Amino acid sequence: MGNNLLELTGVSAELQRKRIIDTINLAVPKRSRVSIIGTSGCGKSTLLKLIAGLLRAPAWQVTGQAAIEGKCFNAGDSATLLTNCGRQYAFIAQDSLSIFDPRLKIKEHFLEISRLRDGEKEEFLLQVMSLLRNLLITDPERVLESYRNELSGGTLQRISIAMGLIHKPRLLIADEPTSAIDRYSRAQLISVLKKVYRDTNLSMLIVSHDIDFVKEISDITYVMKQGKFIDKINTKELGNEDNDLYTRSFLQACNRWKKERLYEGS
């Protein structure tokens, strides 16, 4: 436990007496990149919401233990999880467009999360511009003066990552980060996440159906089926013969789907 930034032990979650997450054990070591893969509806995104403290009683019944840097508490304590999500985690939503108010300039979104006094805002925006450059946005001055509808999906996603990183979190949590972007933006995202990992001490927890992306960006992969983890693999070994039978059949289905998409696009 001492080397883990985040740990879940025997965690389950029920909604209207239906078990969505079933006896999950998860460890995110410090300075690691962990991914969770599985079919749509298997519980991946729900698990991330649980970690972020977004599954609230009485609608949700959550049991089991959570630990953040060795400090244990009930996994159903959504207030503690939500507090840590604000202080130590950065949560990158699946649809980055939805987090931006179309009436506000991008700089106003950053200022809103900073809650600084007027005299501190100029220095803060300089820090934001530096961070945006580090995330491969070459014209941060223009971007900060822009509105949501004036920017591409890939740029908005990198801005959402910057909003998460500005307060120097310990863990970056991303929910299906490649699902709503094109191939060019996907390649940029991979470069950005690799750079963030190189330049910082943070860990990453990523949910994705994009197996090639997972292979590029993670070290440890959990495979989920119907709310349970049925395999935990060194990501380099994904697809090996010693993988669980379900893992191999799932990867084969992903490969078939990928080939069909390439055929349709040719």
N, C-alpha and C positions, 0 to 999 in steps of 0.2 A: 504493500500500500504506500510506503514511503516515497517511491519513485513515481507514483501516479498523480497527475493533476486532477483527474476526475475518475471516480469509480462508482459503479452501480452494482448492488448485490441483491439477487433475488427480487428484482423489481417487476411488478405487474401493474397494469392499469385497466380498469373496467369502465365502460360507458353504458348505462342502462342495462346493467348485468351482463353485458357482452364483453369478454376479455379481449382487448386489443393488443396489449403488451403482456407477454407471458413469461414470467420468471427469468428476466434478463440479467445476465452478468456481463458487464462492460468495463474495460479499463482503458483510459487514455493516458499513457505515460507522458511525463514532461518531455518537451521538445520532440514530439512524435506526430505522425500524420496517419490518422485512422479513418477508414472508410466503412460505410455500411451499404451493402447492395442487396437487391431482392426485387421481386415483382411489384407492380403497382398495387397498393392496398394492403401490403404485408405488414405495415406498421412503422416503417422507417421514419417518415416525417412526424408521426405521432410521438415517437421516442424523442426526437429532437425538441418537440414542443414541451415534453415532460421535463427534459433537462433545462430548458429555458424558463421553467416555472409557469407555463401557460395552460396546464391542465389543472383546473381549479375545482375543489369540492364546492357544492355537493354533487355537481354533474358527474365529475370523475372521482373514482375511488382508486387511489394509488397506494400500493404497499411495497415494502422492501426498504433497503438502506441505500443512502447516497453518501459519498465522501468527497470533499473538495480539499485537496492537499492534506489528506489525513484526518480532517475534521468531519466526524460522522453525524448524520441526522436522518430523520425519517424522510424517505423519498416523496412522501405526500405533502411535505412542507413546501408548498409552492412559493410562499413568501421568501424563504431563504434562497431557493433556486432562482427566483426572479431577481433578488438583490444581487446575487453573484453574476447573473447574466448582465446586469447593468454595470457592474464594477470590473469583473474579470473576464467575461465572455463578450465576443462580438458575434451577433446572430445575423447571418446573411440570408434573407428570405428567397424563396424560389422565384417569385415575381418581383424583381427589383423596381419595376415601374410603379408598383402599388405603394411604395413607401414615400413617394414624392408628391407633394401637393402642387398641382399644376399652376396655382396662383402665386407660388413663391419662387424666387430665384434660387439657384443651387446654394449660393453663399448663405442665404437665409436659413436653409435647412441645417447647415453646419452651426450657424450662430444660435439656432434654437436649441440644439443639443448641448451647446457649450455653456449657456446661461451666464455669460460674462458681462461685466460692466463695460460701458462705452469705451473707456480708456484702454481696455485690454483687447478689444476686438481686432484692431489692426494687426497686432503681433500674432494673434491666433490665426487670422486669415493667411498670414505669411507662412505659418506652419502648415496650414491646410494645402497651400499651393505647392510647398515642398513635397508633401506626402503625395499629392496627385501626380507630380512629376515622377516620383519613385514608382508609381503605379502605371507608368507609360502613357500618361496624358500630357501631351507636349505643349498644350496651350491652356494652362489652368486659369489664367486671368479671364479668358473668354468664357470658359466653362462655368466659372463661378457666377458670371453675370447672365448666364443662360437660364431658360426655363426648361422644364422636363421635356416638353414636346419638341424642343430644338436640338435634342441630343439623341444619339443612337442607343440601342439597347445595350451594346457592349460597353459604351462609355458610362451609361447609368449604373451598370453593374459594378464597374470599377469605382465609381463615386460611392456606391453603397458600401463597398469594402473599405474605402477610405473613412467613411463615417463610423464604421465599426472599429477601425484601427487608431483613430485619432486619440483615444484615451489609453492607448497601450495595453490592450487586454492580454490575458495569459492564454486564452483559447479562442480560436476562430471556428465558428460553427456555420456550415453552409448546407442549405437544403436544395438539392438538384440545381447546382449553379450553372450547368450547361443547357438546361432544358429549353430556355427561351432565347437563345442566341445562335447566330449563324457560325459557320466553320471558322471564318476569320476571327470573329470575336472569341470563339472557343480557344483558338491557338494563343491569342493574346492573354486570355484568362489563365491558361496554364503557365505562361511566362510570368505573369504577375504573381500567382500563388507561389511559384518556385522562388521568385525573388523575395517575397515576403518571408518565406520560411528561412532563406539564407540570411537575411538581414536582421531578423528578430529572434527572440527566444520563445515565440509562441508555439503552441500545439494546434493541430487542426483536426476537426471531426466533420467528415463530409458524407452526406447521403447522396447517392447518384445511381442512375440506371446506365450511365455511360461507362462501360467497362474499360475502354481505351483510356478515358480520362482518369479513371481510378488507378490504372496501371502506371500512368505518368506521375500521379501526384501523391500516392499514399504508400505507407510502409506495411501497415497491418489492415487486413480486410475481414469484416464480419459478414456472414451471409445470413439473411433473415428469411424466414418462411412462416406465414400465419402468426406473426407476433413473437416468434422464438428465434434465437440464434442457433443455427444448426451446423455452423462451421466457423472457424477462426483460422486465418491463413496468413502467412507471410505473402504480401501482395505479389512478389516476384514468382511465387509458386502457383498463382491462379491458373487453373486449367491443367495442372499436373494430374497424373493418374491416381495419386493418393488423396486427392480432394474427395469430399463427401459426394455420394452419387447424385444427390439433388444439386449440389454446386456445379457438377459437370454438366448435367442436363440443362440447368439454367444458363450457363455460359454458352452452350451450344445453341440454345434458343436465341440468345442475344446476338450471336454471330449470324444466324439465319436472318434475323430482323435487319441487321446492319447491311447484309448483302442485298436484301430486297429493297431497302431504301436507296442503296447505290444504284441498283438496276433501274428503279423508278426515276432516279435523277439523271440517268444517262441519256 
